[in-house]
Amino acid sequence: VSGLRVAVVGCGTIGKRVADAICRQPDMALAGIGVRSVHPAALAARHRGARIFCTEPGRRRELEAAGLPVDGELDDLLRLADAVVDCTPSRQAAARLPAYHSAGRPAVFCGGERHEDIGLTFSTLANYEAAAGRDAAKVASCNTTGLVRVVAGLHRRFGVRGGHAVLVRCATDPDKAAKGVVAGLTVSPGRTHHADDVARLVPGVRLVTQAVTAPTNRGHVALLELDLGRPVDEAEVLRHLAATPRVVTDRLPMATGELRDRFSASPRPRGDRPELVVWPESVVRTDRGVALAMAIHMEAIAIPETIDCLRALCAVEPSRGRSLRATDEALGIAREGWAYEDPVVVGGPAGRHA
Ligand SMILES: NC(=O)c1ccc[n+]([C@@H]2O[C@H](COP(=O)([O-])OP(=O)(O)OC[C@H]3O[C@@H](n4cnc5c(N)ncnc54)[C@H](OP(=O)(O)O)[C@@H]3O)[C@@H](O)[C@H]2O)c1
């Protein structure tokens, strides 16, 4: 096996996608997947040749009896790997950080872990270089990833002073049938954590973020108003966003169900949309800046950043631009015109981004 050998622990919504994305990278290989119960995604991964490891020794027989052959336990998986991505549910993964640490394996965690438990929140366009040589990082959550792509991009060009985002969140994912409100909207109290995450990632930018959960699983929508200190030309904002990696400004359906159907009909695995969609028709000039609406495919958006985080943490690729491009080409989402070489300075004056 050549390249960075990566273990994935947890094979749910995010884990199955991370495992697939690793298999597609020319400089990475999937060492195996750690599970503790039989899920269709684990069976499918095994069928495609992935090695499966049982993270809870008492459950090994149960897995094998259900037709999932097991190659060993978590320690065996870590021995075969250079790094690990833990994709178990929110607030559960950090408990394994000491095990990864004593095995000497850098660990990437997902958006549901607390920043304080991991020590670094990562998002490629904001702080790729900060992960080098650390033993752990968490990739920002799906909504924060979307916000950072826009805010980090526009900050360099226009100088973002602050803003307000309203996140309209899906109650559940399509593969979590047992979860989610069936009617009505639920408002989250106070500010959501996304504002603090963005402030950590793009220092100097202070947002207020609020959220409402909606009975849908077709994808999140965020309404964002940014204070740039002056009105700006909508076309200029769109040109800048269109050159920002992983942001698409194509004319696409402005309804999440239709948007999902459009991508489901594409040859992409699971109809995934790792790119952030900024609807061009939604971009409006305001007295102090710009407002826009964006669509976030929550199951897919953070996958490219997770792959970049592995390269950054393991110090196998010092250049953010090269990692961005390598990830996107391998995932089949790279675009002509995306400013990979210096993604946060797309067309902008130097020196404004902290
Ligand atoms: N879903 C999203 O849209 C989304 C978006 C961005 C970030 N995230 C973040 O990504 C992380 C994972 O979320 P998810 O939605 O993928 O969760 P999920 O669909 O519930 O998948 C988690 C998987 O981990 C397994 N698991 C739990 N404990 C385990 C253990 N000790 N060893 C091995 N496997 C174990 C679970 O299986 P059993 O418990 O049945 O064994 C389940 O299959 C969370 O931090 C979440 O906040 C999620």
The ligand as a MOL file (V3000), in Angstrom:
LIG
                    3D

  0  0  0     0  0            999 V3000
M  V30 BEGIN CTAB
M  V30 COUNTS 48 52 0 0 0
M  V30 BEGIN ATOM
M  V30 1 N -24.7960 14.0270 9.3470 0
M  V30 2 C -24.4050 15.2140 8.9690 0
M  V30 3 O -25.0820 15.8320 8.1700 0
M  V30 4 C -23.1300 15.8000 9.5050 0
M  V30 5 C -22.5720 16.8920 8.8280 0
M  V30 6 C -21.3420 17.4110 9.2690 0
M  V30 7 C -20.7450 16.8820 10.3960 0
M  V30 8 N -21.3520 15.8320 11.0490 0 CHG=1
M  V30 9 C -20.6450 15.3050 12.2110 0
M  V30 10 O -20.0490 14.0650 11.8400 0
M  V30 11 C -19.9930 13.1950 12.9730 0
M  V30 12 C -20.6880 11.9020 12.6100 0
M  V30 13 O -22.0480 12.1900 12.3440 0
M  V30 14 P -22.9400 11.2120 11.4680 0
M  V30 15 O -24.1270 12.0120 11.0640 0
M  V30 16 O -22.1200 10.5440 10.4320 0 CHG=-1
M  V30 17 O -23.3820 10.1550 12.5670 0
M  V30 18 P -24.1030 8.7490 12.2850 0
M  V30 19 O -24.7300 8.7520 10.9430 0
M  V30 20 O -24.9380 8.4770 13.4840 0
M  V30 21 O -22.8830 7.7390 12.2210 0
M  V30 22 C -22.0980 7.4510 13.3270 0
M  V30 23 C -21.7200 5.9940 13.2410 0
M  V30 24 O -20.7600 5.7120 14.2500 0
M  V30 25 C -21.0810 4.4350 14.7890 0
M  V30 26 N -20.4560 4.3060 16.1020 0
M  V30 27 C -20.8470 4.8110 17.2890 0
M  V30 28 N -19.9650 4.4960 18.2490 0
M  V30 29 C -19.0030 3.7640 17.6520 0
M  V30 30 C -17.8220 3.1400 18.1100 0
M  V30 31 N -17.4480 3.1910 19.3990 0
M  V30 32 N -17.0550 2.4760 17.2240 0
M  V30 33 C -17.3960 2.3910 15.9160 0
M  V30 34 N -18.5170 2.9410 15.4190 0
M  V30 35 C -19.3000 3.6330 16.2860 0
M  V30 36 C -22.5870 4.4090 14.8030 0
M  V30 37 O -23.0660 3.0870 14.8330 0
M  V30 38 P -23.8040 2.4030 16.0970 0
M  V30 39 O -23.9590 3.4470 17.1680 0
M  V30 40 O -25.0940 1.9290 15.5620 0
M  V30 41 O -22.8750 1.3170 16.4600 0
M  V30 42 C -22.8940 5.0580 13.4570 0
M  V30 43 O -22.9060 4.1150 12.3970 0
M  V30 44 C -20.6260 13.9680 14.1350 0
M  V30 45 O -19.6070 14.6560 14.8190 0
M  V30 46 C -21.5080 14.9620 13.4130 0
M  V30 47 O -21.7940 16.1100 14.1750 0
M  V30 48 C -22.5050 15.2710 10.6200 0
M  V30 END ATOM
M  V30 BEGIN BOND
M  V30 1 1 1 2
M  V30 2 2 2 3
M  V30 3 1 2 4
M  V30 4 1 4 5
M  V30 5 2 4 48
M  V30 6 2 5 6
M  V30 7 1 6 7
M  V30 8 2 7 8
M  V30 9 1 8 9
M  V30 10 1 8 48
M  V30 11 1 9 10
M  V30 12 1 9 46
M  V30 13 1 10 11
M  V30 14 1 11 12
M  V30 15 1 11 44
M  V30 16 1 12 13
M  V30 17 1 13 14
M  V30 18 2 14 15
M  V30 19 1 14 16
M  V30 20 1 14 17
M  V30 21 1 17 18
M  V30 22 2 18 19
M  V30 23 1 18 20
M  V30 24 1 18 21
M  V30 25 1 21 22
M  V30 26 1 22 23
M  V30 27 1 23 24
M  V30 28 1 23 42
M  V30 29 1 24 25
M  V30 30 1 25 26
M  V30 31 1 25 36
M  V30 32 1 26 27
M  V30 33 1 26 35
M  V30 34 2 27 28
M  V30 35 1 28 29
M  V30 36 1 29 30
M  V30 37 2 29 35
M  V30 38 1 30 31
M  V30 39 2 30 32
M  V30 40 1 32 33
M  V30 41 2 33 34
M  V30 42 1 34 35
M  V30 43 1 36 37
M  V30 44 1 36 42
M  V30 45 1 37 38
M  V30 46 2 38 39
M  V30 47 1 38 40
M  V30 48 1 38 41
M  V30 49 1 42 43
M  V30 50 1 44 45
M  V30 51 1 44 46
M  V30 52 1 46 47
M  V30 END BOND
M  V30 END CTAB
M  END
